[in-house]
Amino acid sequence: DLALPLNSQKNKKLESEKQRKIAQVQKIKKEAQELKERISMVSITIPALTQEEDKLYGSITSQDLANALKDEGFDIDKSIIMMDEPIRSLGIYEIPVRLHTEVSAKIKVWVVKK
């Protein structure tokens, strides 16, 4: 494809396309901000089987958190739940969730004895 000379009609079309993309990006970011506000108020409780010294049999993974969030009405993919490693003991954790490139939230997770 060869480049075509820019005229006022093509320039207007390019400008409107650019504005449309900017509006779309802003809408996605706004939706992520709204989700952040809602998800930040949620506290997830995950009952788990334990052995001595409050260590878990197995571990709690990002998939477990995604499932627990789904039960609370949030359809969150496990890939945006930013866990360095699985949870292996009882306690209270704040787990970051990357909702957008510029928007992150933290969910409070309580891991309790089953």
Summary of the structure (lengths in Angstrom):
residues: 114
radius of gyration: 21.5
end to end distance: 64.4
largest distance: 75.1
contacts: 281
relative contact order: 0.20
helix: 43%
strand: 33%
